[in-house]
Amino acid sequence: METLLGLLATIAALAMLGRALWTRRARRCAPGGSLQSAIPVSHYDEIDAAVGLRRCQCRGRFALRGEGPVRGADSIRRARLECRECGREEELYFDLTRLDHPD
């Protein structure tokens, strides 16, 4: 009986790990989840809007904890986010090549 319970616990743990890895990969492939999928913006306030729309896995809202350039990618900006509910951290990437610069 203990062997069966141990096997079931192992299967459940592997299923949870698989789901977590799948979710992490899906988030990276989503718009803004990586350098390759950086969200194009024309104005800096679009960054705040994108952060406001983003939801955590726990369904909580993110707070912007910092943002800055990405080394080696001049037109990319990274925003560091933290979930206000569970504290999970995430990064969003933005493509600034279409940014309107005042003359």
DRENFI-706397 format. One record per atom (N, C-alpha, C): chain; residue number from 0; atom name; x, y, z. Coordinates in steps of 0.2 Angstrom, whole numbers. Each point is the difference from the previous one (the first is absolute). Example, Ala and Ser with C-alpha at 12.3 -4.5 7.8 and 13.67 -1.06 7.14 Angstrom:
REM residues 2
A/0/N/66/-28/39
A/0/CA/-4/6/0
A/0/C/4/6/0
A/1/N/-2/5/-4
A/1/CA/4/6/1
A/1/C/-4/5/3
//
This chain:
REM residues 103
A/0/N/4/-6/0
A/0/CA/-4/6/0
A/0/C/4/6/0
A/1/N/6/0/4
A/1/CA/4/6/0
A/1/C/4/1/-6
A/2/N/1/-5/-4
A/2/CA/3/0/-6
A/2/C/-4/4/-5
A/3/N/-7/-2/0
A/3/CA/-5/3/-5
A/3/C/-1/7/2
A/4/N/0/2/6
A/4/CA/-1/7/2
A/4/C/7/4/-2
A/5/N/5/-3/1
A/5/CA/7/3/-2
A/5/C/0/1/-8
A/6/N/-3/-5/-4
A/6/CA/0/1/-7
A/6/C/-5/5/-2
A/7/N/-6/1/3
A/7/CA/-5/5/-1
A/7/C/3/7/1
A/8/N/4/0/6
A/8/CA/3/7/2
A/8/C/5/2/-5
A/9/N/4/-5/-3
A/9/CA/5/2/-5
A/9/C/-3/2/-6
A/10/N/-6/-4/-2
A/10/CA/-3/2/-7
A/10/C/-3/7/1
A/11/N/-3/2/6
A/11/CA/-3/6/1
A/11/C/5/6/0
A/12/N/6/-2/3
A/12/CA/5/5/0
A/12/C/3/1/-7
A/13/N/1/-5/-4
A/13/CA/2/1/-7
A/13/C/-5/4/-4
A/14/N/-6/-2/1
A/14/CA/-6/4/-4
A/14/C/1/7/2
A/15/N/1/2/6
A/15/CA/0/7/2
A/15/C/6/3/-3
A/16/N/6/-3/0
A/16/CA/6/3/-3
A/16/C/-1/1/-7
A/17/N/-3/-5/-4
A/17/CA/-1/0/-7
A/17/C/-5/6/-1
A/18/N/-5/1/4
A/18/CA/-4/6/-1
A/18/C/3/7/1
A/19/N/4/0/5
A/19/CA/4/6/1
A/19/C/5/2/-6
A/20/N/3/-5/-2
A/20/CA/5/1/-6
A/20/C/-4/2/-6
A/21/N/-6/-3/-1
A/21/CA/-4/2/-6
A/21/C/-2/7/1
A/22/N/-2/2/6
A/22/CA/-3/7/1
A/22/C/6/5/-1
A/23/N/6/-2/2
A/23/CA/6/5/0
A/23/C/1/1/-8
A/24/N/0/-6/-3
A/24/CA/2/1/-8
A/24/C/-5/4/-3
A/25/N/-7/-1/1
A/25/CA/-5/3/-3
A/25/C/1/8/2
A/26/N/1/2/6
A/26/CA/1/7/2
A/26/C/6/3/-4
A/27/N/5/-4/-1
A/27/CA/6/3/-4
A/27/C/-2/1/-7
A/28/N/-4/-5/-3
A/28/CA/-2/1/-7
A/28/C/-5/5/-1
A/29/N/-4/2/5
A/29/CA/-5/5/-1
A/29/C/3/7/-1
A/30/N/-4/5/-3
A/30/CA/3/6/-1
A/30/C/3/3/6
A/31/N/7/3/-1
A/31/CA/3/3/5
A/31/C/4/-5/5
A/32/N/-1/-6/-1
A/32/CA/3/-5/4
A/32/C/7/-2/-1
A/33/N/3/3/-6
A/33/CA/7/-1/-1
A/33/C/2/5/-5
A/34/N/7/1/-1
A/34/CA/3/5/-5
A/34/C/-3/-1/-7
A/35/N/-1/-7/-2
A/35/CA/-3/-1/-6
A/35/C/-7/2/-1
A/36/N/-4/0/5
A/36/CA/-7/2/0
A/36/C/-2/7/3
A/37/N/5/4/0
A/37/CA/0/7/3
A/37/C/-6/3/-3
A/38/N/-4/4/5
A/38/CA/-6/3/-2
A/38/C/2/7/-3
A/39/N/-2/2/-7
A/39/CA/2/6/-3
A/39/C/-4/6/4
A/40/N/3/5/1
A/40/CA/-3/6/3
A/40/C/2/6/-4
A/41/N/-5/5/0
A/41/CA/1/6/-3
A/41/C/1/6/5
A/42/N/-2/-1/6
A/42/CA/0/5/6
A/42/C/2/-4/6
A/43/N/3/3/5
A/43/CA/2/-3/6
A/43/C/-6/-2/4
A/44/N/-5/4/0
A/44/CA/-6/-2/4
A/44/C/-3/-7/-2
A/45/N/1/-2/-6
A/45/CA/-2/-7/-2
A/45/C/3/-5/4
A/46/N/6/1/3
A/46/CA/3/-5/4
A/46/C/-4/-1/6
A/47/N/-2/6/3
A/47/CA/-5/0/6
A/47/C/-6/-4/-1
A/48/N/-3/2/-6
A/48/CA/-6/-4/-2
A/48/C/0/-7/0
A/49/N/6/-2/-3
A/49/CA/1/-8/-1
A/49/C/1/-3/6
A/50/N/4/3/5
A/50/CA/1/-2/7
A/50/C/-7/-1/3
A/51/N/-4/5/0
A/51/CA/-7/0/3
A/51/C/-5/-5/-3
A/52/N/1/-2/-6
A/52/CA/-4/-6/-3
A/52/C/3/-7/2
A/53/N/6/0/2
A/53/CA/3/-7/1
A/53/C/-2/-3/7
A/54/N/-2/-6/0
A/54/CA/-2/-4/5
A/54/C/5/-5/2
A/55/N/0/-2/7
A/55/CA/4/-5/2
A/55/C/-3/-7/-1
A/56/N/3/-5/1
A/56/CA/-3/-7/0
A/56/C/-5/0/6
A/57/N/1/3/5
A/57/CA/-5/0/6
A/57/C/-6/5/-1
A/58/N/0/3/-6
A/58/CA/-5/5/-2
A/58/C/1/7/3
A/59/N/5/1/4
A/59/CA/2/6/3
A/59/C/2/5/-6
A/60/N/1/6/2
A/60/CA/2/6/-4
A/60/C/8/1/2
A/61/N/4/2/-5
A/61/CA/7/1/1
A/61/C/1/8/1
A/62/N/5/1/4
A/62/CA/2/7/1
A/62/C/7/0/-3
A/63/N/1/6/-3
A/63/CA/7/1/-4
A/63/C/5/2/6
A/64/N/5/-4/0
A/64/CA/6/0/5
A/64/C/6/4/-3
A/65/N/0/0/-6
A/65/CA/6/4/-3
A/65/C/0/-2/-8
A/66/N/3/5/-3
A/66/CA/1/-1/-8
A/66/C/6/3/-2
A/67/N/3/-3/-5
A/67/CA/6/3/-3
A/67/C/2/-4/-6
A/68/N/6/3/-3
A/68/CA/2/-3/-7
A/68/C/3/-7/1
A/69/N/0/-4/-5
A/69/CA/3/-7/0
A/69/C/7/1/-3
A/70/N/5/-2/3
A/70/CA/7/0/-2
A/70/C/0/-4/-7
A/71/N/3/4/-5
A/71/CA/1/-3/-7
A/71/C/-6/0/-4
A/72/N/-5/3/2
A/72/CA/-7/1/-4
A/72/C/-2/7/1
A/73/N/3/5/-3
A/73/CA/-2/7/1
A/73/C/-7/2/-1
A/74/N/-4/-4/-4
A/74/CA/-7/2/-1
A/74/C/-5/-4/4
A/75/N/3/-4/5
A/75/CA/-4/-4/4
A/75/C/0/3/7
A/76/N/-6/0/4
A/76/CA/0/2/7
A/76/C/-3/-6/4
A/77/N/2/-1/5
A/77/CA/-2/-5/5
A/77/C/-4/3/6
A/78/N/-6/-3/1
A/78/CA/-3/2/6
A/78/C/-1/-5/5
A/79/N/2/1/6
A/79/CA/0/-5/6
A/79/C/-7/1/3
A/80/N/-3/-6/1
A/80/CA/-7/0/3
A/80/C/0/-4/6
A/81/N/-4/2/5
A/81/CA/-2/-5/6
A/81/C/-7/0/1
A/82/N/-3/-6/1
A/82/CA/-7/-1/1
A/82/C/-1/3/7
A/83/N/-6/4/0
A/83/CA/-2/3/7
A/83/C/-3/-5/4
A/84/N/-2/-6/-2
A/84/CA/-3/-5/4
A/84/C/4/-6/2
A/85/N/4/-3/-4
A/85/CA/5/-5/2
A/85/C/7/1/0
A/86/N/2/6/-3
A/86/CA/7/2/0
A/86/C/4/-3/-6
A/87/N/-3/-3/-4
A/87/CA/3/-3/-6
A/87/C/3/5/-4
A/88/N/7/-1/-2
A/88/CA/3/5/-4
A/88/C/0/-2/-8
A/89/N/0/5/-4
A/89/CA/-1/-1/-7
A/89/C/4/5/-4
A/90/N/2/-1/-6
A/90/CA/2/6/-4
A/90/C/-4/0/-7
A/91/N/0/7/-2
A/91/CA/-4/1/-6
A/91/C/5/4/-4
A/92/N/1/-2/-7
A/92/CA/4/4/-4
A/92/C/-4/4/-5
A/93/N/3/6/-2
A/93/CA/-3/5/-4
A/93/C/5/2/-6
A/94/N/-3/0/-6
A/94/CA/4/2/-6
A/94/C/-1/8/-1
A/95/N/5/4/1
A/95/CA/-1/7/-1
A/95/C/2/3/-7
A/96/N/1/-4/-5
A/96/CA/2/2/-6
A/96/C/-5/5/-3
A/97/N/-7/-1/2
A/97/CA/-5/5/-3
A/97/C/-1/6/5
A/98/N/4/0/5
A/98/CA/-2/6/5
A/98/C/1/7/-3
A/99/N/-6/4/1
A/99/CA/0/6/-2
A/99/C/5/5/4
A/100/N/4/3/-3
A/100/CA/5/4/3
A/100/C/-2/8/-1
A/101/N/-1/4/5
A/101/CA/-1/7/-1
A/101/C/6/3/-3
A/102/N/-2/5/-5
A/102/CA/6/3/-3
A/102/C/2/6/4
//
